[in-house]
Amino acid sequence: MRLTAETLDVTPDQAAAYILDGPAANPLIPGTAVVARIVCIGREDEDIECRVRQPGTDQEYEATLGKGDVLAVWDFQRRSLRIGDSVAALVLPRQKKAPEHGDTTAQLSPTAPELVERILAGCVPELTTGHIRVMKIARCAGARTKVAVARTGWVDARGACIGSGGKDMGRITCALKMLNRGVVNEKIEIIDYAADQTTYLSFAMAPAKAKLSDILIESGCAVVVVPHHQMHNVIGEGGLNAELAGKLTGLRRVDVVLRGNDPRQALDQVIARASLTGGRTKPVNADAAGPMPDRPHPGGRRTG
């Protein structure tokens, strides 16, 4: 499947439809991942028109991408979206419309977390066979995605996704290539799922290393204590690493404080703030940790 997808320059879902149903297969099946080519960007308030190619016949199907979704992805890129660019997107369920108005054009989403899961499934056979499963996905489309995986048998879930050597080494590289299409620079991090929330959060903070003894969790909030040299890695650029770790583990808020502060007092403050506002992840001790900027775009732009 992966070889067919790479050869035809399509997603694994499109390759599977082509193999099973032949050239007549409709690629716009809700819940599947497709490659869409931009043909018209239009005005600011208009959806983006695109085409989805049917492998084998080169027949093209009309579809649209929500402009807000696309801009959310491109806000993290170094250049603007152009006509002719191709993006990976998930086919959304068709909206019902009165018969006299005819069928609706397929709607695609490049930001759906399920898109990453569909692409990973095409690169990691153990996801298709059920030997491992995706437990949860936390995604900031265009920038970073954390995927929690668990095994159902003897298979090393994280190792299967990343690739342990030989022919398997390109699994995560394959998924990134299909997701990013050479124009986006989103990263995928595979995280081991754990039933114990403290252990789970320590895994979710990757690539930073958080010790279990440095994590306090209570009332759906958490505090992670780190030394000064680890602060940037734990928080991540613009707070994104800690924010996604919190979403992945189902916590309302994850705050990071420098070692030397009282973690119990910090957690009490986090719980009090969380009861008033949802808020973004940020250091409790702002003076010690340094100011938390708005999440920056790698090329200089920011999201609000």
TILUMMAR-543096 format. One record per residue (C-alpha): residue in three letters; x, z, y; residue number from 1. Coordinates in steps of 0.1 Angstrom, whole numbers, plus 5000, padded with zeros to 4 digits. Layout:
BEGIN
[ALA; [X; Z; Y]; NUM]
...
***
This chain:
BEGIN
[MET; [5000; 5000; 5000]; 1]
[ARG; [5027; 5010; 5024]; 2]
[LEU; [5047; 4978; 5017]; 3]
[THR; [5016; 4956; 5022]; 4]
[ALA; [5009; 4974; 5055]; 5]
[GLU; [5044; 4969; 5067]; 6]
[THR; [5045; 4933; 5056]; 7]
[LEU; [5012; 4924; 5073]; 8]
[ASP; [5019; 4947; 5103]; 9]
[VAL; [4986; 4966; 5099]; 10]
[THR; [4976; 5002; 5090]; 11]
[PRO; [4974; 5013; 5054]; 12]
[ASP; [4936; 5014; 5057]; 13]
[GLN; [4936; 4977; 5067]; 14]
[ALA; [4960; 4969; 5039]; 15]
[ALA; [4938; 4987; 5013]; 16]
[ALA; [4907; 4969; 5025]; 17]
[TYR; [4925; 4936; 5022]; 18]
[ILE; [4938; 4944; 4987]; 19]
[LEU; [4904; 4956; 4974]; 20]
[ASP; [4880; 4933; 4991]; 21]
[GLY; [4901; 4903; 4999]; 22]
[PRO; [4902; 4883; 5032]; 23]
[ALA; [4864; 4888; 5038]; 24]
[ALA; [4868; 4926; 5042]; 25]
[ASN; [4856; 4939; 5075]; 26]
[PRO; [4884; 4961; 5090]; 27]
[LEU; [4861; 4980; 5114]; 28]
[ILE; [4849; 5007; 5089]; 29]
[PRO; [4842; 5040; 5106]; 30]
[GLY; [4868; 5067; 5099]; 31]
[THR; [4896; 5042; 5091]; 32]
[ALA; [4928; 5035; 5111]; 33]
[VAL; [4934; 5000; 5126]; 34]
[VAL; [4958; 4982; 5148]; 35]
[ALA; [4942; 4970; 5180]; 36]
[ARG; [4956; 4944; 5204]; 37]
[ILE; [4948; 4948; 5241]; 38]
[VAL; [4932; 4917; 5256]; 39]
[CYS; [4916; 4930; 5288]; 40]
[ILE; [4923; 4963; 5308]; 41]
[GLY; [4896; 4958; 5334]; 42]
[ARG; [4886; 4981; 5362]; 43]
[GLU; [4892; 5018; 5363]; 44]
[ASP; [4857; 5027; 5351]; 45]
[GLU; [4856; 5001; 5323]; 46]
[ASP; [4865; 5004; 5286]; 47]
[ILE; [4895; 4985; 5275]; 48]
[GLU; [4888; 4954; 5254]; 49]
[CYS; [4908; 4948; 5223]; 50]
[ARG; [4909; 4927; 5191]; 51]
[VAL; [4914; 4939; 5155]; 52]
[ARG; [4929; 4912; 5132]; 53]
[GLN; [4917; 4907; 5097]; 54]
[PRO; [4948; 4903; 5074]; 55]
[GLY; [4949; 4871; 5055]; 56]
[THR; [4925; 4851; 5076]; 57]
[ASP; [4937; 4862; 5111]; 58]
[GLN; [4900; 4864; 5121]; 59]
[GLU; [4897; 4888; 5150]; 60]
[TYR; [4870; 4914; 5156]; 61]
[GLU; [4860; 4927; 5190]; 62]
[ALA; [4863; 4964; 5198]; 63]
[THR; [4868; 4987; 5228]; 64]
[LEU; [4890; 5016; 5236]; 65]
[GLY; [4878; 5044; 5259]; 66]
[LYS; [4900; 5041; 5290]; 67]
[GLY; [4903; 5079; 5293]; 68]
[ASP; [4916; 5081; 5258]; 69]
[VAL; [4942; 5054; 5263]; 70]
[LEU; [4954; 5068; 5296]; 71]
[ALA; [4957; 5103; 5279]; 72]
[VAL; [4982; 5087; 5255]; 73]
[TRP; [5000; 5066; 5281]; 74]
[ASP; [5004; 5095; 5305]; 75]
[PHE; [5033; 5106; 5283]; 76]
[GLN; [5050; 5071; 5281]; 77]
[ARG; [5077; 5056; 5302]; 78]
[ARG; [5058; 5025; 5311]; 79]
[SER; [5022; 5015; 5317]; 80]
[LEU; [4998; 4999; 5292]; 81]
[ARG; [5000; 4961; 5292]; 82]
[ILE; [4978; 4932; 5279]; 83]
[GLY; [4993; 4922; 5245]; 84]
[ASP; [5003; 4958; 5235]; 85]
[SER; [4990; 4969; 5201]; 86]
[VAL; [4979; 5005; 5195]; 87]
[ALA; [4969; 5024; 5164]; 88]
[ALA; [4933; 5038; 5167]; 89]
[LEU; [4906; 5053; 5146]; 90]
[VAL; [4873; 5034; 5142]; 91]
[LEU; [4845; 5057; 5154]; 92]
[PRO; [4810; 5058; 5140]; 93]
[ARG; [4788; 5031; 5155]; 94]
[GLN; [4762; 5044; 5180]; 95]
[LYS; [4727; 5035; 5171]; 96]
[LYS; [4710; 5010; 5194]; 97]
[ALA; [4676; 4996; 5196]; 98]
[PRO; [4673; 4963; 5175]; 99]
[GLU; [4663; 4942; 5205]; 100]
[HIS; [4697; 4951; 5221]; 101]
[GLY; [4717; 4939; 5191]; 102]
[ASP; [4746; 4956; 5175]; 103]
[THR; [4772; 4976; 5194]; 104]
[THR; [4808; 4967; 5197]; 105]
[ALA; [4830; 4989; 5176]; 106]
[GLN; [4845; 5019; 5195]; 107]
[LEU; [4881; 5029; 5187]; 108]
[SER; [4899; 5062; 5195]; 109]
[PRO; [4937; 5064; 5198]; 110]
[THR; [4935; 5102; 5204]; 111]
[ALA; [4915; 5114; 5173]; 112]
[PRO; [4935; 5139; 5152]; 113]
[GLU; [4921; 5121; 5121]; 114]
[LEU; [4941; 5090; 5130]; 115]
[VAL; [4973; 5108; 5122]; 116]
[GLU; [4959; 5120; 5089]; 117]
[ARG; [4948; 5085; 5079]; 118]
[ILE; [4982; 5070; 5087]; 119]
[LEU; [5000; 5098; 5068]; 120]
[ALA; [4978; 5092; 5038]; 121]
[GLY; [4990; 5057; 5036]; 122]
[CYS; [5027; 5068; 5036]; 123]
[VAL; [5024; 5099; 5014]; 124]
[PRO; [5008; 5091; 4980]; 125]
[GLU; [5004; 5128; 4972]; 126]
[LEU; [4977; 5130; 5000]; 127]
[THR; [4957; 5103; 4983]; 128]
[THR; [4961; 5118; 4948]; 129]
[GLY; [4951; 5152; 4960]; 130]
[HIS; [4984; 5169; 4950]; 131]
[ILE; [4986; 5181; 4986]; 132]
[ARG; [4961; 5183; 5014]; 133]
[VAL; [4959; 5184; 5052]; 134]
[MET; [4946; 5218; 5062]; 135]
[LYS; [4945; 5213; 5100]; 136]
[ILE; [4959; 5191; 5128]; 137]
[ALA; [4967; 5201; 5164]; 138]
[ARG; [4974; 5170; 5185]; 139]
[CYS; [4984; 5161; 5220]; 140]
[ALA; [4981; 5124; 5216]; 141]
[GLY; [5011; 5104; 5229]; 142]
[ALA; [5033; 5135; 5229]; 143]
[ARG; [5032; 5157; 5198]; 144]
[THR; [5012; 5165; 5167]; 145]
[LYS; [5015; 5194; 5143]; 146]
[VAL; [5001; 5188; 5108]; 147]
[ALA; [4996; 5218; 5085]; 148]
[VAL; [4997; 5209; 5048]; 149]
[ALA; [4992; 5228; 5016]; 150]
[ARG; [4999; 5220; 4979]; 151]
[THR; [4972; 5221; 4952]; 152]
[GLY; [4997; 5221; 4924]; 153]
[TRP; [5034; 5221; 4919]; 154]
[VAL; [5043; 5196; 4946]; 155]
[ASP; [5062; 5208; 4977]; 156]
[ALA; [5037; 5198; 5004]; 157]
[ARG; [5060; 5196; 5034]; 158]
[GLY; [5088; 5180; 5014]; 159]
[ALA; [5064; 5153; 5001]; 160]
[CYS; [5054; 5144; 5037]; 161]
[ILE; [5089; 5144; 5051]; 162]
[GLY; [5106; 5128; 5020]; 163]
[SER; [5132; 5145; 4999]; 164]
[GLY; [5156; 5117; 4993]; 165]
[GLY; [5160; 5081; 4980]; 166]
[LYS; [5130; 5059; 4985]; 167]
[ASP; [5109; 5088; 4999]; 168]
[MET; [5132; 5094; 5029]; 169]
[GLY; [5113; 5069; 5051]; 170]
[ARG; [5078; 5085; 5047]; 171]
[ILE; [5076; 5103; 5080]; 172]
[THR; [5095; 5075; 5097]; 173]
[CYS; [5070; 5050; 5083]; 174]
[ALA; [5041; 5071; 5097]; 175]
[LEU; [5057; 5074; 5131]; 176]
[LYS; [5063; 5036; 5132]; 177]
[MET; [5027; 5028; 5124]; 178]
[LEU; [5014; 5054; 5148]; 179]
[ASN; [5036; 5046; 5178]; 180]
[ARG; [5038; 5008; 5174]; 181]
[GLY; [5070; 5007; 5193]; 182]
[VAL; [5053; 5015; 5226]; 183]
[VAL; [5044; 5052; 5222]; 184]
[ASN; [5068; 5080; 5215]; 185]
[GLU; [5046; 5107; 5198]; 186]
[LYS; [5063; 5131; 5174]; 187]
[ILE; [5048; 5144; 5142]; 188]
[GLU; [5058; 5178; 5128]; 189]
[ILE; [5048; 5188; 5093]; 190]
[ILE; [5041; 5225; 5090]; 191]
[ASP; [5036; 5246; 5058]; 192]
[TYR; [5002; 5262; 5057]; 193]
[ALA; [5000; 5299; 5050]; 194]
[ALA; [4970; 5321; 5044]; 195]
[ASP; [4987; 5350; 5062]; 196]
[GLN; [4982; 5343; 5099]; 197]
[THR; [5015; 5358; 5110]; 198]
[THR; [5035; 5337; 5085]; 199]
[TYR; [5014; 5307; 5095]; 200]
[LEU; [5022; 5311; 5132]; 201]
[SER; [5059; 5316; 5124]; 202]
[PHE; [5059; 5282; 5106]; 203]
[ALA; [5038; 5266; 5134]; 204]
[MET; [5063; 5275; 5161]; 205]
[ALA; [5088; 5250; 5146]; 206]
[PRO; [5112; 5235; 5155]; 207]
[ALA; [5118; 5269; 5170]; 208]
[LYS; [5125; 5298; 5146]; 209]
[ALA; [5102; 5328; 5150]; 210]
[LYS; [5108; 5359; 5129]; 211]
[LEU; [5078; 5377; 5114]; 212]
[SER; [5089; 5410; 5129]; 213]
[ASP; [5088; 5394; 5164]; 214]
[ILE; [5051; 5383; 5161]; 215]
[LEU; [5021; 5405; 5170]; 216]
[ILE; [4985; 5392; 5164]; 217]
[GLU; [4953; 5410; 5173]; 218]
[SER; [4918; 5399; 5184]; 219]
[GLY; [4926; 5362; 5181]; 220]
[CYS; [4957; 5365; 5204]; 221]
[ALA; [4994; 5366; 5197]; 222]
[VAL; [5026; 5375; 5213]; 223]
[VAL; [5059; 5360; 5201]; 224]
[VAL; [5091; 5378; 5211]; 225]
[VAL; [5122; 5356; 5215]; 226]
[PRO; [5157; 5359; 5229]; 227]
[HIS; [5165; 5341; 5261]; 228]
[HIS; [5183; 5312; 5245]; 229]
[GLN; [5152; 5305; 5223]; 230]
[MET; [5127; 5305; 5251]; 231]
[HIS; [5126; 5268; 5258]; 232]
[ASN; [5124; 5258; 5222]; 233]
[VAL; [5096; 5282; 5214]; 234]
[ILE; [5075; 5274; 5245]; 235]
[GLY; [5083; 5237; 5244]; 236]
[GLU; [5082; 5213; 5273]; 237]
[GLY; [5053; 5223; 5296]; 238]
[GLY; [5042; 5249; 5271]; 239]
[LEU; [5032; 5223; 5245]; 240]
[ASN; [5049; 5237; 5214]; 241]
[ALA; [5033; 5272; 5218]; 242]
[GLU; [5000; 5256; 5228]; 243]
[LEU; [4998; 5234; 5197]; 244]
[ALA; [5010; 5263; 5175]; 245]
[GLY; [4980; 5284; 5187]; 246]
[LYS; [4955; 5256; 5181]; 247]
[LEU; [4969; 5249; 5146]; 248]
[THR; [4966; 5286; 5136]; 249]
[GLY; [4932; 5290; 5152]; 250]
[LEU; [4944; 5316; 5178]; 251]
[ARG; [4928; 5318; 5212]; 252]
[ARG; [4961; 5323; 5230]; 253]
[VAL; [4998; 5325; 5221]; 254]
[ASP; [5021; 5339; 5247]; 255]
[VAL; [5058; 5341; 5246]; 256]
[VAL; [5079; 5370; 5260]; 257]
[LEU; [5116; 5377; 5263]; 258]
[ARG; [5132; 5403; 5241]; 259]
[GLY; [5135; 5435; 5259]; 260]
[ASN; [5098; 5435; 5271]; 261]
[ASP; [5073; 5458; 5254]; 262]
[PRO; [5054; 5435; 5230]; 263]
[ARG; [5025; 5459; 5226]; 264]
[GLN; [5019; 5460; 5263]; 265]
[ALA; [5023; 5423; 5265]; 266]
[LEU; [4997; 5417; 5238]; 267]
[ASP; [4972; 5441; 5255]; 268]
[GLN; [4976; 5420; 5287]; 269]
[VAL; [4971; 5387; 5267]; 270]
[ILE; [4939; 5400; 5251]; 271]
[ALA; [4926; 5412; 5285]; 272]
[ARG; [4933; 5378; 5301]; 273]
[ALA; [4918; 5359; 5271]; 274]
[SER; [4886; 5378; 5274]; 275]
[LEU; [4883; 5364; 5310]; 276]
[THR; [4897; 5329; 5307]; 277]
[GLY; [4907; 5306; 5279]; 278]
[GLY; [4939; 5295; 5297]; 279]
[ARG; [4970; 5276; 5286]; 280]
[THR; [4999; 5291; 5267]; 281]
[LYS; [5025; 5305; 5291]; 282]
[PRO; [5050; 5333; 5292]; 283]
[VAL; [5037; 5368; 5299]; 284]
[ASN; [5068; 5378; 5317]; 285]
[ALA; [5070; 5349; 5341]; 286]
[ASP; [5098; 5364; 5362]; 287]
[ALA; [5121; 5369; 5332]; 288]
[ALA; [5112; 5336; 5314]; 289]
[GLY; [5111; 5314; 5345]; 290]
[PRO; [5081; 5296; 5359]; 291]
[MET; [5059; 5275; 5336]; 292]
[PRO; [5055; 5240; 5351]; 293]
[ASP; [5026; 5217; 5345]; 294]
[ARG; [5032; 5197; 5314]; 295]
[PRO; [5057; 5170; 5325]; 296]
[HIS; [5056; 5133; 5315]; 297]
[PRO; [5090; 5123; 5300]; 298]
[GLY; [5093; 5096; 5327]; 299]
[GLY; [5083; 5118; 5356]; 300]
[ARG; [5044; 5118; 5355]; 301]
[ARG; [5023; 5149; 5349]; 302]
[THR; [4989; 5157; 5334]; 303]
[GLY; [4968; 5181; 5354]; 304]
***
